[in-house]
């Protein structure tokens, strides 16, 4: 299971590389252990992502984007320009 947190200040992430826990909002739980799949399933591609069967929507929101945080096995990952970066 991967938890998806949207960063309310995701637009400034690329410039600052800072994430404040107070800016993170839990939007979904995704039934997968693959970060790429969780990212894909929480993006509006063929349909609204909240309609994906593996996704438990906590709060309707935009697509997951750079600067958002995924938590898997108690480890945090930020969506980077290419892939994911492990964060402490």
Residue frames as a rotation matrix with the C-alpha (Angstrom) as fourth column:
UNK 1
0.589 0.808 0.000 0.00
0.808 -0.589 0.000 0.00
0.000 0.000 -1.000 0.00
UNK 2
-0.628 -0.747 0.220 1.34
0.753 -0.654 -0.072 3.44
0.198 0.121 0.973 -0.93
UNK 3
0.309 0.668 -0.677 0.01
0.765 -0.597 -0.240 6.63
-0.564 -0.444 -0.696 0.65
UNK 4
-0.232 -0.298 0.926 -0.17
0.842 -0.538 0.038 9.69
0.487 0.789 0.375 -1.61
UNK 5
0.175 0.200 -0.964 0.26
0.715 -0.699 -0.015 13.13
-0.677 -0.687 -0.266 -0.08
UNK 6
0.361 -0.032 0.932 -0.21
0.776 -0.544 -0.319 16.21
0.517 0.838 -0.172 -2.22
UNK 7
-0.489 -0.644 -0.588 2.04
0.820 -0.569 -0.060 19.14
-0.296 -0.511 0.807 -1.44
UNK 8
0.577 0.792 -0.198 -0.02
0.696 -0.604 -0.388 22.32
-0.427 0.086 -0.900 -1.30
UNK 9
0.561 -0.468 -0.683 3.11
-0.457 -0.863 0.216 24.22
-0.690 0.190 -0.698 -2.40
UNK 10
0.369 -0.396 0.841 4.11
0.563 0.815 0.137 21.79
-0.740 0.423 0.523 -5.17
UNK 11
0.885 0.012 0.465 4.51
0.420 -0.451 -0.788 24.61
0.200 0.892 -0.404 -7.69
UNK 12
0.702 -0.655 0.279 7.45
-0.679 -0.734 -0.013 26.08
0.213 -0.181 -0.960 -5.77
UNK 13
0.816 -0.375 0.441 9.13
0.001 0.763 0.646 22.73
-0.579 -0.527 0.623 -5.06
UNK 14
0.681 -0.575 0.454 11.38
0.700 0.326 -0.636 22.77
0.218 0.751 0.624 -8.15
UNK 15
0.384 -0.538 0.751 12.92
-0.100 -0.832 -0.545 26.09
0.918 0.134 -0.373 -7.08
UNK 16
0.349 -0.182 0.920 13.16
-0.886 -0.382 0.260 25.52
0.304 -0.906 -0.294 -3.32
UNK 17
-0.224 -0.321 -0.920 13.51
-0.145 0.945 -0.295 21.69
0.964 0.067 -0.258 -3.01
UNK 18
-0.928 -0.046 0.370 11.81
-0.368 -0.048 -0.929 22.13
0.060 -0.998 0.028 0.37
UNK 19
-0.189 0.892 -0.411 8.88
0.144 0.439 0.887 20.15
0.971 0.109 -0.211 1.73
UNK 20
-0.749 0.086 0.657 7.05
-0.637 -0.370 -0.677 21.26
0.185 -0.925 0.331 4.84
UNK 21
-0.908 0.380 -0.175 5.00
0.406 0.901 -0.150 18.51
0.101 -0.208 -0.973 6.50
UNK 22
-0.464 0.762 -0.453 2.27
0.168 -0.426 -0.889 21.05
-0.870 -0.488 0.069 7.27
UNK 23
-0.319 0.289 -0.903 1.74
-0.835 -0.537 0.123 21.49
-0.449 0.792 0.413 3.51
UNK 24
-0.920 -0.090 -0.381 1.09
-0.282 0.827 0.486 17.78
0.271 0.555 -0.787 2.86
UNK 25
-0.098 0.960 0.263 -2.47
-0.927 0.008 -0.374 16.49
-0.361 -0.281 0.889 2.50
UNK 26
-0.783 -0.089 0.616 -3.31
0.002 0.989 0.146 12.77
-0.622 0.115 -0.774 2.35
UNK 27
-0.269 0.694 -0.668 -5.36
-0.922 -0.385 -0.029 12.29
-0.278 0.608 0.743 -0.82
UNK 28
0.594 0.495 -0.634 -5.21
-0.696 0.712 -0.096 8.55
0.404 0.498 0.767 -1.51
UNK 29
-0.066 -0.547 0.835 -4.08
-0.564 0.710 0.421 5.05
-0.823 -0.443 -0.355 -0.60
UNK 30
0.311 0.100 -0.945 -3.02
-0.931 0.235 -0.281 2.95
0.194 0.967 0.166 -3.59
UNK 31
0.696 0.045 0.717 -3.04
-0.323 0.911 0.257 -0.86
-0.641 -0.411 0.648 -3.52
UNK 32
0.823 -0.559 -0.099 0.44
0.120 0.342 -0.932 -1.42
0.555 0.755 0.349 -5.00
UNK 33
0.640 -0.705 -0.306 4.06
0.400 -0.034 0.916 -1.62
-0.656 -0.708 0.260 -3.94
UNK 34
-0.172 -0.633 0.755 5.29
0.984 -0.078 0.159 0.10
-0.042 0.770 0.636 -7.11
UNK 35
-0.325 -0.012 -0.946 5.89
0.338 -0.935 -0.104 3.86
-0.883 -0.354 0.308 -6.93
UNK 36
-0.971 -0.080 -0.223 5.53
-0.176 -0.389 0.905 4.28
-0.159 0.918 0.363 -10.70
UNK 37
-0.575 0.816 -0.059 2.18
0.604 0.472 0.643 2.50
0.552 0.334 -0.764 -10.68
UNK 38
-0.063 0.539 -0.840 0.94
0.912 -0.311 -0.268 4.59
-0.406 -0.783 -0.472 -7.74
UNK 39
-0.639 -0.246 -0.729 1.97
-0.001 -0.947 0.321 7.75
-0.770 0.205 0.605 -9.58
UNK 40
-0.965 0.256 -0.059 0.24
-0.048 0.049 0.998 6.65
0.259 0.965 -0.035 -12.79
UNK 41
-0.393 0.868 -0.303 -2.94
0.811 0.483 0.330 5.60
0.432 -0.116 -0.894 -10.95
UNK 42
0.137 0.433 -0.891 -3.23
0.781 -0.601 -0.173 9.03
-0.610 -0.672 -0.420 -9.30
UNK 43
-0.803 -0.295 -0.517 -3.06
-0.103 -0.787 0.608 10.96
-0.586 0.542 0.602 -12.55
UNK 44
0.358 0.923 -0.143 -5.94
-0.221 -0.065 -0.973 11.93
-0.907 0.380 0.180 -14.82
UNK 45
-0.779 -0.624 -0.060 -4.98
-0.247 0.219 0.944 9.90
-0.576 0.750 -0.325 -17.90
UNK 46
-0.858 0.514 -0.015 -7.92
0.239 0.424 0.873 7.92
0.455 0.746 -0.487 -19.28
UNK 47
0.297 0.952 -0.078 -10.30
0.497 -0.084 0.864 8.94
0.815 -0.295 -0.498 -16.50
UNK 48
0.434 -0.098 0.896 -10.49
-0.701 -0.662 0.267 10.81
0.566 -0.743 -0.356 -13.22
UNK 49
-0.503 -0.775 -0.383 -7.90
-0.384 0.597 -0.704 9.02
0.774 -0.207 -0.598 -11.05
UNK 50
-0.585 0.318 0.746 -10.35
-0.768 0.080 -0.636 8.64
-0.261 -0.945 0.197 -8.18
UNK 51
0.539 0.818 -0.203 -12.19
-0.835 0.486 -0.260 6.09
-0.114 0.309 0.944 -10.37
UNK 52
-0.168 -0.676 -0.718 -9.22
-0.647 0.625 -0.437 3.70
0.743 0.391 -0.542 -10.53
UNK 53
0.664 0.593 -0.456 -10.02
-0.149 0.702 0.697 0.41
0.733 -0.395 0.554 -8.78
UNK 54
0.112 -0.711 -0.695 -6.71
0.786 0.491 -0.376 0.18
0.608 -0.504 0.613 -6.89
UNK 55
-0.754 -0.403 0.520 -7.13
0.122 -0.863 -0.491 3.68
0.646 -0.306 0.699 -5.46
UNK 56
0.105 0.726 -0.680 -8.91
0.989 -0.004 0.148 4.48
0.105 -0.688 -0.718 -2.21
UNK 57
-0.215 -0.124 0.969 -9.66
0.324 -0.945 -0.049 8.19
0.921 0.303 0.244 -2.48
UNK 58
-0.377 0.032 -0.926 -9.33
0.916 -0.137 -0.378 10.10
-0.139 -0.990 0.022 0.78
UNK 59
0.124 0.359 -0.925 -9.79
0.134 -0.930 -0.342 13.54
-0.983 -0.082 -0.164 -0.75
UNK 60
0.647 0.126 0.752 -10.50
0.751 0.065 -0.657 14.42
-0.132 0.990 -0.052 -4.38
UNK 61
0.317 -0.657 -0.684 -7.65
-0.025 -0.727 0.686 16.38
-0.948 -0.200 -0.247 -5.82
UNK 62
0.539 -0.285 -0.792 -5.52
-0.832 -0.325 -0.449 17.21
-0.130 0.902 -0.412 -8.84
UNK 63
0.819 -0.367 -0.441 -3.15
0.095 0.845 -0.527 14.72
0.566 0.389 0.726 -10.43
UNK 64
0.707 -0.674 -0.215 -0.04
0.394 0.121 0.911 13.74
-0.588 -0.729 0.351 -8.50
UNK 65
0.875 -0.371 0.313 2.86
0.071 -0.539 -0.839 15.94
0.480 0.756 -0.445 -9.57
UNK 66
-0.107 -0.990 -0.087 6.48
0.531 0.017 -0.847 16.86
0.840 -0.137 0.525 -8.91
UNK 67
-0.644 -0.194 0.740 6.88
-0.445 -0.691 -0.569 17.90
0.622 -0.696 0.358 -5.28
UNK 68
0.507 0.827 0.243 4.19
-0.758 0.293 0.584 15.54
0.411 -0.480 0.775 -3.98
UNK 69
-0.508 -0.715 0.480 5.14
-0.861 0.413 -0.296 12.79
0.013 -0.564 -0.826 -1.51
UNK 70
0.453 0.535 -0.713 4.54
-0.456 0.826 0.330 9.04
0.766 0.176 0.619 -1.63
UNK 71
-0.167 -0.470 0.866 5.03
-0.976 0.202 -0.079 6.89
-0.138 -0.859 -0.493 1.47
UNK 72
0.624 0.240 -0.743 5.83
-0.409 0.911 -0.049 3.21
0.665 0.335 0.667 1.12
UNK 73
0.435 -0.413 -0.800 7.11
0.668 0.744 -0.021 0.98
0.604 -0.525 0.600 3.97
UNK 74
0.747 -0.028 -0.664 7.51
0.547 -0.541 0.639 4.05
-0.377 -0.841 -0.389 6.22
UNK 75
-0.454 -0.891 -0.027 9.89
0.670 -0.361 0.649 5.62
-0.588 0.277 0.760 3.69
UNK 76
0.513 0.628 -0.585 9.08
0.139 -0.734 -0.665 8.95
-0.847 0.260 -0.464 2.06
UNK 77
-0.456 -0.563 0.689 9.68
0.809 0.060 0.585 9.65
-0.371 0.824 0.428 -1.63
UNK 78
0.011 0.425 -0.905 9.19
-0.179 -0.890 -0.420 12.95
-0.984 0.166 0.066 -3.40
UNK 79
0.636 0.223 0.739 8.11
0.682 0.285 -0.673 12.99
-0.361 0.932 0.029 -7.03
UNK 80
-0.192 -0.812 -0.551 11.11
0.155 -0.580 0.800 14.43
-0.969 0.068 0.238 -8.88
UNK 81
0.024 0.144 -0.989 11.48
-0.859 -0.504 -0.094 15.72
-0.512 0.852 0.111 -12.42
UNK 82
0.007 -0.061 -0.998 12.49
-0.667 0.743 -0.051 12.17
0.745 0.666 -0.035 -13.39
UNK 83
-0.185 -0.033 -0.982 11.36
0.359 0.928 -0.099 9.43
0.915 -0.371 -0.160 -11.04
UNK 84
0.866 0.499 0.016 11.44
0.093 -0.193 0.977 9.65
0.490 -0.845 -0.214 -7.26
UNK 85
-0.265 -0.932 0.247 13.92
-0.228 -0.189 -0.955 10.79
0.937 -0.310 -0.162 -4.64
UNK 86
0.202 0.242 -0.949 14.08
0.800 0.519 0.302 9.25
0.566 -0.820 -0.088 -1.16
UNK 87
-0.073 -0.180 0.981 13.70
-0.317 -0.928 -0.194 11.90
0.946 -0.325 0.011 1.56
UNK 88
-0.744 -0.249 -0.620 14.18
0.476 0.453 -0.754 11.79
0.469 -0.856 -0.219 5.32
